[in-house]
């Protein structure tokens, strides 16, 4: 009986790990579309207003999939704080960076997130990185560098803003497993999106006032894609995966975002994508796999309290 119970527990852990990887990979791929969507939407809205409008639309739609009890449980100061840091400051700064640089160059800067996650986790004394995972991180970053190649239309100011956004994203990834412990990932995402929109709203109103009505076209469709496809699914999927793996593993899947973003940027905006970028794609995938398979499956503090949804 004991062996059967152990086997059953191991099977559940394996399934949980697999589901987490699928959720994180899907989130990374869908997130790759957000940079091109944002680039289009910025033709209508300024960076701050885009942040507010995006999450003001997405949060109520996502709330339909959470219970009232789970939403009440997610109304915690720590949840709200990290929503303000990432969904407010981080995304607003990212929008400002995307406005000033190319799609592929923005994607390259975001590739620093996994390395920053590993460094922050190590600084807190909670690193689960192994030599293999560090090697995977370096390989993935090198791969993204090849994918991005020589991006046109970039600027030092845009790059600096993107890097500030990458720091906020990394801090969020490191902190989020503790925030999610015992809470519904979808409810947490709803509360954090709402916090980000509320925190950013006064700055948006002061800076630019009310936006003009949008005319049908690329800018409007970019916003719709960003608010619906780019917000409803990936943030909830990523929160689900984060609750079940250590931060370094979750951070590794962020590198799918620049891969997809660079590919879409090449197709939609004419950014370069040749043999060097193809080689970088292969290196990126290898780096993600190396990092994801080298660390422990679940955060120790959440093994018994991973939220289910």
C-alpha positions in Angstrom: 0.0 0.0 0.0 2.8 2.4 0.9 4.5 1.7 -2.4 1.3 2.3 -4.3 0.8 5.6 -2.4 4.4 6.7 -3.3 3.9 5.8 -6.9 0.6 7.7 -7.1 2.3 10.7 -5.5 5.2 10.6 -7.9 2.7 10.3 -10.8 0.8 13.4 -9.6 4.1 15.4 -9.2 5.1 14.4 -12.8 1.7 15.4 -14.2 1.8 18.7 -12.3 5.3 19.4 -13.6 4.2 18.6 -17.2 1.1 20.7 -16.9 3.2 23.6 -15.5 5.6 23.4 -18.4 2.7 23.4 -20.9 1.1 26.4 -19.3 4.4 28.3 -19.1 5.3 27.5 -22.7 1.8 28.6 -23.9 2.1 31.8 -21.9 5.5 32.6 -23.4 4.3 32.0 -27.0 1.2 34.2 -26.6 3.2 36.8 -24.8 5.5 37.0 -27.8 2.5 38.6 -29.7 2.2 41.4 -27.1 5.2 43.4 -28.3 3.9 43.6 -31.9 0.3 44.3 -30.6 1.7 47.0 -28.3 3.6 48.6 -31.2 0.4 48.8 -33.2 -1.7 50.0 -30.3 0.8 52.8 -29.5 -0.3 54.4 -32.8 -3.5 55.3 -31.0 -2.8 55.4 -27.2 0.2 56.7 -25.3 2.2 54.2 -23.1 0.4 55.1 -19.8 -3.1 55.1 -21.2 -2.4 51.8 -23.1 -1.4 50.2 -19.7 -4.6 51.4 -18.0 -6.9 50.5 -20.9 -5.4 47.1 -21.5 -5.9 45.9 -17.9 -9.2 47.7 -17.4 -10.6 45.6 -20.2 -8.8 42.4 -19.4 -9.4 42.2 -15.6 -13.2 42.2 -15.7 -13.2 39.6 -18.5 -10.9 37.4 -16.6 -12.8 37.8 -13.4 -15.6 35.8 -14.9 -13.5 32.7 -14.5 -12.8 33.2 -10.8 -15.1 32.7 -7.8 -16.1 35.5 -5.5 -14.4 33.7 -2.6 -11.1 33.3 -4.5 -11.2 37.0 -5.5 -11.8 38.1 -1.9 -8.8 35.8 -0.8 -6.7 37.5 -3.5 -7.4 41.0 -2.1 -4.2 41.0 0.0 -1.7 43.8 0.3 1.1 41.7 -1.0 -0.9 40.7 -4.1 -1.9 44.3 -4.7 1.7 45.5 -4.3 3.2 43.2 -6.9 0.4 44.0 -9.2 1.3 47.6 -9.0 5.0 46.9 -9.5 4.6 44.6 -12.5 1.3 45.4 -14.2 1.5 49.1 -13.4 5.2 50.2 -13.4 6.7 47.4 -15.4 4.2 47.3 -18.2 4.0 51.1 -18.5 7.7 51.4 -18.8 7.8 48.5 -21.3 5.2 50.3 -23.4 7.3 53.5 -23.3 10.4 51.4 -24.4 8.5 49.7 -27.2 7.4 53.1 -28.5 11.0 54.2 -28.8 12.8 51.1 -30.1 12.2 48.3 -32.6 10.2 45.2 -32.0 13.1 42.8 -32.2 15.4 45.0 -30.1 12.7 45.2 -27.4 12.5 41.4 -27.5 16.3 41.1 -27.1 16.3 43.2 -23.9 13.5 41.1 -22.4 15.7 38.1 -22.8 17.7 39.3 -19.8 14.8 38.4 -17.5 15.8 34.8 -16.8 19.3 35.8 -15.9 18.0 38.6 -13.7 15.6 36.1 -12.0 18.5 33.7 -11.3 20.6 36.6 -9.9 17.8 37.9 -7.7 17.0 34.4 -6.4 20.7 33.8 -5.6 20.9 37.2 -3.8 17.9 36.2 -1.6 19.6 32.9 -0.8 16.8 30.9 -2.4 18.5 29.9 -5.7 17.7 26.6 -7.2 20.1 27.1 -10.1 22.6 24.4 -10.9 25.6 24.7 -13.2 23.4 23.1 -15.9 20.6 25.7 -15.5 23.2 28.6 -15.5 24.6 27.1 -18.8 21.1 26.9 -20.2 20.4 30.5 -19.3 23.6 31.7 -21.0 22.8 29.6 -24.1 19.3 31.0 -24.3 20.5 34.6 -24.0 23.1 34.0 -26.7 20.3 32.5 -28.8 18.1 35.5 -28.4 21.0 37.7 -29.4 21.2 35.8 -32.7 17.5 35.9 -33.2 17.3 39.6 -32.7 20.3 40.3 -35.0 20.7 43.8 -36.1 17.4 45.5 -35.2 16.7 48.8 -36.9 14.9 51.7 -35.3 16.3 51.2 -31.8 17.4 54.0 -29.4 19.4 54.2 -26.2 16.4 55.6 -24.3 14.1 52.9 -25.5 16.7 50.2 -24.6 17.1 51.7 -21.1 13.3 51.7 -20.5 13.1 48.1 -21.7 15.8 47.1 -19.3 14.0 48.8 -16.4 10.9 46.8 -17.4 13.0 43.6 -17.4 14.1 44.3 -13.8 10.5 44.7 -12.7 9.5 41.5 -14.5 12.3 39.6 -12.9 11.4 40.8 -9.4 7.8 39.8 -10.1 8.8 36.3 -11.2 10.9 35.8 -8.0 8.2 37.1 -5.7 5.2 35.6 -7.3 5.4 31.9 -6.1 5.1 33.2 -2.5 2.2 35.5 -3.5 0.4 32.6 -5.2 0.7 30.2 -2.3 -2.7 28.9 -1.3 -4.5 31.3 -3.8 -6.2 30.9 -7.1 -3.9 32.0 -9.9 -6.7 33.5 -12.0 -8.1 35.5 -9.0 -4.6 36.7 -8.2 -4.1 37.8 -11.8 -7.4 39.7 -11.8 -6.5 41.6 -8.6 -3.0 42.4 -9.9 -4.3 43.6 -13.3 -6.8 45.8 -11.5 -4.1 47.2 -9.2 -1.8 48.0 -12.1 -4.6 49.8 -13.9 -5.6 51.8 -10.8 -2.0 52.8 -9.9 -1.3 54.0 -13.5 -4.6 55.8 -14.1 -3.7 59.1 -12.3 -0.4 59.4 -14.1 -2.1 58.7 -17.5 -4.8 61.3 -16.8 -2.3 63.9 -15.7 0.1 63.3 -18.6 -2.2 63.1 -21.6 -5.8 63.3 -20.5 -8.5 61.3 -22.3 -7.6 59.5 -25.5 -9.3 60.3 -28.8 -11.8 57.8 -30.3 -10.1 55.0 -32.2 -10.7 54.6 -35.9 -10.8 51.0 -37.3 -7.4 50.0 -38.4 -4.1 48.4 -37.2 -3.9 50.5 -34.0 -7.4 49.5 -32.8 -7.0 45.8 -33.7 -3.6 45.8 -32.0 -5.2 47.0 -28.8 -8.0 44.4 -29.0 -5.4 41.7 -29.6 -3.3 43.0 -26.7 -6.2 43.3 -24.2 -7.9 40.1 -25.0 -5.5 37.5 -26.5 -2.4 39.0 -25.0 -3.8 39.5 -21.5 -6.6 37.0 -20.7 -4.7 33.8 -21.4 -1.0 34.2 -20.8 -1.0 35.9 -17.4 -3.3 33.3 -16.0 -1.4 30.5 -17.6 1.9 31.8 -16.3 0.5 32.3 -12.8 -0.7 28.6 -12.9 2.8 27.5 -13.9 4.6 29.7 -11.5 2.7 28.2 -8.6 4.2 24.8 -9.4 7.8 25.4 -10.3 10.8 27.3 -8.9 11.4 30.9 -10.2 14.4 30.0 -12.3 12.3 27.5 -14.3 9.4 29.9 -14.8 11.9 32.6 -15.9 13.4 30.3 -18.5 10.1 30.2 -20.4 10.1 34.0 -20.6 12.6 33.6 -23.4 9.8 32.3 -25.7 8.4 35.8 -25.7 11.4 37.4 -27.5 11.6 34.5 -29.9 8.0 34.9 -31.1 8.2 38.6 -30.9 11.3 38.7 -33.1 9.7 36.3 -35.6 6.5 38.4 -35.8 8.6 41.6 -36.0 10.4 40.2 -39.0 7.2 39.4 -40.7 5.1 42.4 -39.8 7.7 45.2 -39.4 10.5 44.1 -41.7 13.1 43.4 -39.0 15.9 41.1 -40.1 15.5 37.3 -39.7 18.1 35.1 -41.5 20.4 32.2 -40.9 21.8 33.8 -37.8 18.4 34.2 -36.3 17.5 30.6 -37.2 20.6 29.4 -35.4 19.6 31.5 -32.4 16.2 30.0 -32.4 17.7 26.5 -32.0 20.0 27.7 -29.3 17.2 29.4 -27.5 15.1 26.3 -27.4 18.0 24.2 -26.2 18.7 26.8 -23.4 15.2 26.8 -22.2 15.1 22.9 -22.1 18.4 22.8 -20.3 17.2 25.3 -17.6 13.7 23.8 -17.2 14.9 20.2 -16.8 17.8 21.0 -14.4 15.9 22.5 -11.4 13.5 21.0 -9.0 9.9 20.8 -10.1 8.1 22.7 -7.3 9.0 25.4 -4.9 9.5 23.9 -1.5 7.2 26.3 0.3 4.3 25.4 -2.1 4.6 21.6 -2.4 1.6 21.1 -0.2 -0.3 24.3 -1.0 -0.2 24.7 -4.8 -3.5 26.3 -5.7 -5.8 24.3 -8.0 -8.1 25.8 -10.7 
